[in-house]
């Protein structure tokens, strides 16, 4: 009988630790690329978050104890853990925004921005949609969604249980992440911007030399074909650079990528 009671006590402790881990994993699963997309059913995301919580519970038993949980109120634990989860989730999501921004910049530079790629909440040009879908597929194939579990375990070293992040530090971290995101987006779309600049300069020179010539009718097909051709050759490199950036972030989330 005493063995049965001990089993139920261990089960209660395990369930309590898993529930507390779920508070931090839940926001991350809502925002992480691939799993957190709008076309993924909410029930699937909930199920994945629960599976992650139960699998990580034995690993985090040294970081999360019943004694440390009992020291704080339930409201404070919910507030602190979900806040940490949202911070890490937003940090990963900003990287996906960088790729979306790069696709939009490239499409705008090559006169392909009016071609709708999807009908989501924030429609992307076809070029941006292609880059995002390809990057998400590679993200899942390389197992980076599993590496997120390592990042979650690391987060308990950076932010122990019930520790609320410092608002000034989070603000500075967020500014660095957003700045680095735009820098990454500009880097990924730089070849398209260079070609667009050369195209417009050439078009201006030709128009100045031959005002009677309708240079737009000649130049529009050229820039469109150049954009599609560049996308064909540069898309693998762009996606690999994005994957390396997100891998660096998952290795050390406190640094900008």
N, C-alpha and C positions, 0 to 999 in steps of 0.2 A: 504493500500500500504506500509506504514511504517512497519507494522507487517511482510509483506513478505520480505522486505529488511533485517529486523532484523533476520528472519529465515535463509536467505541465508548467512548472516555474521556468524551466529553461525555454520552453516554447513561448511563454508569455514575454520573456526578455528578448528572444529572437524577433518576435513579431513587433515589439515596441521599437527595437533598433531599425528594423526594416521599414516601419511606418515613418520613422524620423528621416531615414535616408530618402524615402519617397518624396518628402517635402522639398528636398533639394534637387532631386532628379526630375521631378515633374516639370518645373519651369524650363529646365534644360531641354527636355524632350519636346517641349512645345516650340522651341526656337532653333534647335540644331538643324543644319541642312540635311535634307533627305527625309528624315523622320518627321520633322516639324513642318513640312510643306502643307499648304491648305488642301491639296487633293488627297492627302493621307487621312483616312477616317479617324475621328477623335478616339473611338474605342480602341483602335489599333495602337495609337500613341499611348493611351492609358495602359494597355496591356504590356507594351514594351517597357514602360516606366516601372510597372510592378515587377516584371521579370528582372530588370536591372537591380531593383531594390533588394529582392530576395537573394540574388547572386552575390551582391556586394556586402550583404549583412555579415557573413562570417569573416570577411576580410577586415571590416571596420569595427569589429568588436573591441579591439584595443583602443581605438580612438573614441568610440561611443560606448559609455557604460550607463547602467541604470542609475548609478549614484549621481553621475553628472547630469542626467536628464531630470532627476527629481529635484535638483537645486533650482530649477527655473520653472516658471509657469508655462502652461500650454500655449497661451497667447504669444508670449515672447519667443518660444521655440518656433512656432509657425511663422512669425514675422521675420525672424533672423534667418531661418533656413531657406524660406522662399526667396528672400532678398538675395542671398548668396547665389541661389540657383538662377535667378533672373540675370544677375550680373554676368555669370559665366556664359549663360545662353545668349545674351546680347553680344558678348565678345565674339562668339563663334558666328553669330548671324551677321555681324558687321562685315565679315569676310565675304559672305555671299552677296551682300549689297555691293561690295567692291567689284565683284565679277559682273553683276547686273549693270552697274554704272559704266564699266569698261565696254560692255556690249552696246549700251546706248550711245556712248561717245563714238565708238567705231561706226555704228550705223548712221549716226548723224553726219559724221565726217565723210562718208561715202554715199550719201544721198539714198540710204536704204532705211531710214528711220520710219517711213510711213507704212512699211509692210508690217502688219500686226502678227506677232508670233504666238500669243496666247490670249486668253480672255479672262485672266485672273483679276485680282483686285488691283494690281499695278501692272497693266499690260506692258510687255517688252517688245521691241522690234524682233524680227525673225532672227537676226544675228545674235542678239543678246539671249534670246530664248534657247537657241541652239547651244551656245556656250554654257548656259546654266544647266540645262538637262545633261549635257555631256559631262560636265564637272561633277554633278551629283551622282551620276552612274559610276564614274571613276572613284569618287569618294566612298561609295559603298563597296565597290570591288576590291579596293585596297584595304578594307577593314578599318578605316579611320573612325567609323561609328563605334567600333569596339574599343578603339583607343580613347574614346570619350570616357569610358569606364575608368581608365587610368587617370584621366584628368579629374574625374569626380573624387577618386581616392586621394589625389594630390590636393584637392581643394580643402580637405579636412586638416591637412598640415598648414595650409595658408590661413584658413578660417576655421578654427576648432568649433565644436558644437556650441551653439547659442551665442557665438561671438558675432556681433553686428559690425559690418564693415564701416570704416571711418568715412563719412561723407566727403571730406576734402580729398582723401586718397582716391576714392572712387571717381570723383569728378576729374581729377588729373589723369587717371587711368583711362577714363572714357574719352577725354580730349585727345590723348595720344592714339587711342585705337581708331577714332574717327579720322584723325589726320593721316595716320598710316594707311587707312582704308582708301582715302582719296588718292594718296600717293601711289598705292598699288593699282588702283583703277587707271590712273593716268599712265603708269608704266606699261600696263597690259595693252592699252589702246594707242600707245605712242606711234607704232608703225603706220596705223591708219591716219593719224593726225599729220604725220610727215608727208605721206602721199597726198593727202587732201590739200595741204599747204602748197606743195609743188604743183598740183593740178590747178589750183586757183591762180597761182602766179603765172603759170604758162598760159592759162586762159586769158588773163589780163594782158599779157604781152601780145598774144595773137590778135586779140580784139583791138588793141591799140594799133597794130600794124595793118590790119585789114578790117576797118570798121564795118564794111558792107557784108562781111561774112557772119553767118549765124553760128557763132562758136558754141552756143549752148546745145544745139542739136548734134554737134560733133562731140562735144566734151561729155555730155550726160551718159551716153553709152560707155564711154571710156572709163569714167570714174566708177560706174556701176559694175562693170566687168572686173575692174581692178580690185574693188572691194570684195567681190565674191572669190576671186582668185587668191587674194591675200588671206581671206578667211580659211580657204582650203589648206593653205600651206602653214599658216600661223596658229590655227586653232589648237593643235596638239601642244605646242610650246606654251600657249597662254594657259591652257588647262593644267599643265604640269607645274607652271609657276604658281598657280593658285593653290594646287594641292600641297606644294612645299610650304607655302605661306600658312595654310591652315594646320599643317603638321607641326611647324615651329610654334604656332600659338598653343596647340594642345600640349606640346612638350613643356612650355613655360608660359602660362596664361598671363602672368604679371607683366610681361614685356610686350611692347608693340611689335608687330610683325614686319 
